[in-house]
Amino acid sequence: MSVYQFTAQRIDGTLQPLSEYRGQVLLIVNVASMCGLSPQYAGLEQLYRRYRDQGFAVLGFPSNQFMQEPGSNEAIAEFCERTYQVTFPLFAKVDVNGPNEHPLFAYLKRQQPGLFGSTAIKWNFTKFLVDRNGKPYRRYAPTDLPSVIENDIVALLRQQPATVG
């Protein structure tokens, strides 16, 4: 199993199979616009712009489970573009915990549990780095700045994806 088995709704309402990111290094993040950690959008965008041509993408998944993303998908997209000039892919709001959690986050949490084996996402801006084969590589805490992840991204970009067939 890999992240490629999942489909997610983009912030504009279109469905996107994550298999379209096959062969890329992904940083999947649950984001929120009204959070004290929202300035991380700028760091995420810097990483995306620096490495996207080498096969890297940031995938932002807004969530209101921590009561910091109350707006509509349209309002979220507008905020991200206006405030942080976000160009990385944003998806429609999802639950990251509980009975209505998006299956992608259920999978990521099983593959990369948090501190002391906890699977719950504790706050906005929890980050999951995924290798070129769609396998979750590492989970980062909400307070881990995007710049801290850069060395791991570079290391994974140097690896070639496994060949299928």
C-alpha positions as CSV (number, residue, x, y, z in Angstrom):
1,M,0.0,0.0,0.0
2,S,1.1,3.6,-0.6
3,V,-0.4,7.1,-0.7
4,Y,-1.1,6.4,-4.4
5,Q,-4.2,4.4,-3.5
6,F,-6.0,7.5,-2.3
7,T,-8.0,10.2,-4.0
8,A,-8.7,13.6,-2.5
9,Q,-10.9,16.6,-3.4
10,R,-8.9,19.6,-4.5
11,I,-9.9,23.0,-2.9
12,D,-11.6,23.8,-6.2
13,G,-13.8,20.7,-5.9
14,T,-12.1,18.5,-8.5
15,L,-11.1,15.0,-7.5
16,Q,-7.4,14.2,-7.7
17,P,-5.9,10.7,-7.5
18,L,-2.7,10.9,-5.5
19,S,-1.3,8.5,-8.1
20,E,-0.7,11.6,-10.2
21,Y,2.2,12.3,-7.8
22,R,3.8,9.0,-8.5
23,G,7.6,9.3,-8.3
24,Q,7.6,12.5,-6.4
25,V,8.6,13.3,-2.8
26,L,5.6,14.6,-1.0
27,L,5.1,16.7,2.2
28,I,1.5,16.2,3.3
29,V,0.4,18.8,5.9
30,N,-2.8,19.5,7.7
31,V,-3.0,23.3,7.6
32,A,-5.1,26.1,9.1
33,S,-5.4,29.8,8.3
34,M,-6.2,31.1,11.7
35,C,-3.5,29.2,13.7
36,G,-0.5,30.7,15.4
37,L,1.6,28.3,13.2
38,S,0.1,29.7,9.9
39,P,3.3,31.6,9.1
40,Q,4.6,28.1,8.2
41,Y,2.8,28.5,4.9
42,A,5.6,30.8,3.9
43,G,8.3,28.1,4.6
44,L,6.2,25.4,2.9
45,E,5.9,27.6,-0.2
46,Q,9.7,28.2,-0.2
47,L,10.4,24.5,-0.1
48,Y,7.9,23.9,-2.8
49,R,9.4,26.6,-5.1
50,R,12.9,25.5,-4.4
51,Y,12.4,21.7,-5.1
52,R,9.3,21.3,-7.3
53,D,11.3,21.1,-10.5
54,Q,13.2,18.2,-8.9
55,G,10.1,16.1,-8.2
56,F,8.8,17.6,-4.9
57,A,5.3,18.7,-3.9
58,V,3.7,20.1,-0.8
59,L,0.1,19.0,-0.4
60,G,-1.9,21.1,2.0
61,F,-5.0,19.7,3.6
62,P,-7.0,22.3,5.6
63,S,-8.8,21.0,8.7
64,N,-11.1,22.7,11.2
65,Q,-10.8,20.0,13.8
66,F,-8.8,22.4,16.0
67,M,-11.3,25.2,15.4
68,Q,-8.8,27.3,13.4
69,E,-10.1,26.9,9.9
70,P,-13.8,27.9,9.9
71,G,-13.9,29.4,6.5
72,S,-15.1,28.0,3.2
73,N,-12.7,26.3,0.8
74,E,-12.9,29.4,-1.4
75,A,-12.0,31.7,1.6
76,I,-9.1,29.4,2.5
77,A,-7.7,29.4,-1.1
78,E,-8.0,33.2,-1.3
79,F,-6.3,33.7,2.1
80,C,-3.4,31.4,1.2
81,E,-2.8,33.1,-2.1
82,R,-3.2,36.6,-0.8
83,T,-1.3,36.3,2.5
84,Y,1.4,33.7,1.6
85,Q,1.4,33.5,-2.2
86,V,0.8,29.8,-1.9
87,T,1.1,28.0,-5.2
88,F,1.4,24.4,-3.9
89,P,-1.7,22.2,-4.2
90,L,-4.4,22.8,-1.6
91,F,-7.2,20.3,-1.0
92,A,-10.7,20.7,0.4
93,K,-11.1,20.7,4.2
94,V,-10.9,17.3,5.8
95,D,-11.0,15.7,9.2
96,V,-7.6,14.3,10.3
97,N,-8.9,12.4,13.3
98,G,-12.0,10.6,14.4
99,P,-14.8,8.8,12.7
100,N,-14.9,11.0,9.6
101,E,-11.1,11.3,9.1
102,H,-9.9,11.2,5.5
103,P,-8.6,7.7,4.7
104,L,-5.3,9.2,3.7
105,F,-4.7,10.6,7.2
106,A,-5.7,7.3,8.8
107,Y,-3.1,5.6,6.6
108,L,-0.4,8.1,7.3
109,K,-1.0,8.0,11.1
110,R,-0.8,4.2,11.1
111,Q,2.4,4.2,9.1
112,Q,4.1,7.0,11.0
113,P,2.7,7.2,14.6
114,G,3.6,10.2,16.7
115,L,5.3,10.5,20.1
116,F,5.0,7.4,22.2
117,G,3.1,5.6,19.5
118,S,0.2,7.9,19.5
119,T,-1.7,8.0,16.2
120,A,-3.8,11.1,16.8
121,I,-2.8,14.3,15.1
122,K,-2.5,16.8,18.0
123,W,-2.5,20.1,16.2
124,N,-2.4,21.9,12.8
125,F,0.7,21.7,10.7
126,T,1.6,18.1,11.5
127,K,3.7,17.0,8.5
128,F,4.2,13.7,6.8
129,L,7.1,13.3,4.4
130,V,6.5,10.6,1.7
131,D,9.2,9.1,-0.4
132,R,9.2,8.7,-4.2
133,N,7.5,5.3,-3.9
134,G,4.5,6.7,-2.0
135,K,5.7,5.3,1.4
136,P,5.5,7.5,4.4
137,Y,9.1,8.2,5.5
138,R,8.7,10.4,8.6
139,R,6.3,12.4,10.7
140,Y,7.1,15.9,12.0
141,A,5.5,17.8,14.8
142,P,3.5,20.9,14.3
143,T,6.2,23.1,15.7
144,D,8.9,21.6,13.4
145,L,9.6,24.4,10.9
146,P,9.6,23.5,7.2
147,S,13.3,24.5,7.1
148,V,14.1,21.6,9.5
149,I,12.7,19.1,7.0
150,E,14.8,20.3,4.1
151,N,17.7,17.9,4.6
152,D,15.3,15.0,4.6
153,I,13.6,16.2,1.4
154,V,17.0,16.6,-0.4
155,A,18.0,13.1,0.7
156,L,14.8,11.6,-0.6
157,L,15.0,13.5,-3.9
158,R,18.4,11.9,-4.5
159,Q,16.7,8.4,-4.4
160,Q,15.2,7.0,-7.5
161,P,11.7,5.5,-7.3
162,A,11.4,1.7,-7.5
163,T,10.6,0.4,-10.9
164,V,7.3,-1.5,-11.2
165,G,6.9,-4.3,-13.6
